[in-house]
Each structure stands twice: as structure tokens, then as C-alpha cells.
Amino acid sequence: MNLLIVSVVRSGSSRLLESISTFYKQEGIFEPTTPQYKKDFNPKKDIVKIAIQTKSVDAHIELINQFDNVILLDRKDILAQAESYLNLWEVLGGNYNSKYVSVKFSQEKIDKTIDKFKKWKSDLKEISEKINQPIIYLEDLLEFKDIGDIGYDKAFFKPEHKLRQSKKRKTRI
């Protein structure tokens, strides 16, 4: 199986990479176009996930054309996505696969982060239109919907795998 996942960050793309890699019993290549994860890959045989902001629209399309299969992934809830992104960098120090309890951020910070996401979502939409490929959404994966002919281990999207945790309430006696 060769597959490229192009995603807006904080949309379940790491979980999707794991679930597809598990399904096909292959190693998944995590964000090889991100400087801290740089790694060689083979578009003819690898399962690869990249973040939309690491390349231009044209560079993404050039890379997409080297793969037989592509998934464009995003999240519908831009506020939750922005808050998750802020928690990733300001609370988790970039540790993308850690569970966390969300903290509150100023409206100004949230608004600036949402502006970044609007750009990234616009780029993904442009790619979608240019290659005539629909965008898949995290919310669909959480409902265990199929992704065309591409298999994935749906167990990775069960609630117990969710990274954002609810605050535990203390019991008073």
C-alpha cells in the first residue's frame, strides 16, 4: 500500500496514520517534511502523513501525484482545533500524542490561531478542488465512516483513545 495523508494539524491525522499502518501491517512515516521529523520515504510503497503548512499548494500537488492513494484530512470544529493546537505548543511542548486536560487561552490568542487555521484550511480546499478529491473530516472518523477503498483500524477512533480529557470532578462526602 502506498498512501499520502495531507492534513491540517490537530485533525486526528497521527491517529489515522497509525490506524492505516496497523491495518496494512506497514510502518507509517510521520511528517517527513517537518524539519524535526525529516525522513526519507518512497511514494511507491510507503504510508506517509504530512502537515499542510510544511509545503506550498503546488508542492503538495506534485507530491500527491507520486502516490496511488491520497487522503485529505481536516476537522470541522475549528475552535476545538485551535485550542488543541495551543495546548500542543503551550502546554505539551509539542508532544503531539499526549493526553491532556485543556487549559483556557485568551480570546486574542485563539483568534490569531484560528486565522492560521483558516489559511491552512483554504490551502487544503484548494488542493481538494485541483485534484478533485474530497476532504475527509475527523468527525467522520469518530463515527467510524469508511474512507473509500482504504482500510483503517477503526478501533483507533474509539473514545478511550481521545487525547483531550475531561477534568475529573472531585467527590465530596
N, C-alpha and C positions, 0 to 999 in steps of 0.2 A: 504494500500500500504506500502510495506517496500522497501527501496531503499538505496543504498550506492553510493555516488558520491566520487570518488577518483580523485583528481585534482592536477595539477601543478598550483601554485598560479598565480594570475593575468590572469586567463583564462576565466573569466565570471562565475566561479563556485558559487559565492554567489548569483548572479542573477539567475542562473539555479536552485539553491536550492529554492529560492523564487518562481520562476515560477512553479516548480513542486508541491511545497507545496500548492500554491494557486489553481492549477488545481485539486488536490486531497482533498482540504479543510482540510489539516493537518498541524500541526506545523512542521517546518523544524528544525533540530538540527544542529547548526553551529559549526563546528570544535571541537567536544568534546575531541579530542586527543591533542589539542593545550592547553598548560597549562593555559593561561588566560581565556579560554572559557570552561574549563573542565565541563562536564555534563554527567550524566548517560543517557543511551539510550537503547532501546530494538530492536535488529536486526529483530525481528519477526513482528514489527509493525511500526517502525519509518522511516522517511526520513532523512538521515544523510549525511553531507558533511565533508570530511576530506582532509587535505593537504598532499601531497605525502611525504614531508620531515619530518612528525611527527612520522613515523613508518618505520621499515625495510620492504623490499620487502616481506619477509616471513610473517611478522606480518600483512601486508596488505592482503595477500592472505588468511591467517587464518580468518581475519575479513570478507573478501568478501564472504567466504564460509558460513557465518552465515546469509547472506541476499539472498532473492529470486531474486532481481534485482540489477544490478550494472551498473554505467556509469563511464567510464574512460574519463577524460576531460583534454584537453590541448589547446594550442594556437599555430598556425603555425608561427606567426611573433615573433620570439624570441627577436628581438631588441625592439619592442614595449612592449613586456612582461617585459624585463629587465628594460626599462625606467619607466614603470608603477610601478614596484617593488621599484625602487629607489625613485620615487615620494611618494609612500606609506609611506616609512620609514623616508625619509629625509625632506619631505615637509608636509605630512599629519599626521605625528606622529603615524602611524599605524591605522588611521581611514579609514578602508577599503572601506567604502561605500560612501565616499565624492567625489563630483565633484571637478575637479582641472584643472588648466592650467599647462601643463608640463613645467618643467624647464630643462635646459641643464646640463649635467654632463660630467665630464672628460672622455676621452676615456678609461683611466685606470680603472675607477670605472665601466664603462659599461662592459668592458671586464671581470672583476672579477665577476660581476653579471651574465653575460652570462655563465661563467664557472659553477656557481651554477645551473643555469637552465639546462645546458647540463646534469649534474648528475641527476637532478630530472626527466628530460625527459627520460633519459636512464632507470631509475627505473620504470617509468610508462610503457615504452615499454616492459620491461622485464615482468611486471605483465600482460600486454596485451597478450604477447606470451604464458605465463604459463597458463592463464585461457581461452585462445582462445576467447578473447573479443576485438573488435575493439576500437580504441580511437576515441572519438568524439572531434571535434575542435570548438572553439569559432566562427571561421569564418563561419562554417556550421550553427550554431545557428543564426548568424546575417542574414543568408539567409533563416531563418525560416524552415530549413530542419527538417524532423521527426527524432526521436530517437527510432527507432524500435517501440515497442508497448507501450512505456512510453509516457504519455501525459504531456504536459507542456504549460503554458500560453505564447504564442509566443509574446504577446504584451510587455513583459519584455525586449525583444531584439530590440525594435524599437529605432531609432537613438536618440530620446529625453531622453532615459534612459542611454546613454553612459556617463561614468564618466569622461573620458578625454575630455576637452573642447578646442575649438579653441580660440585663442586670438581674442578679439574684436578689430576691427580696428576703430580708431578714425576718424570721418568725419571732413574734413577741408572745411571751407567755404571761 
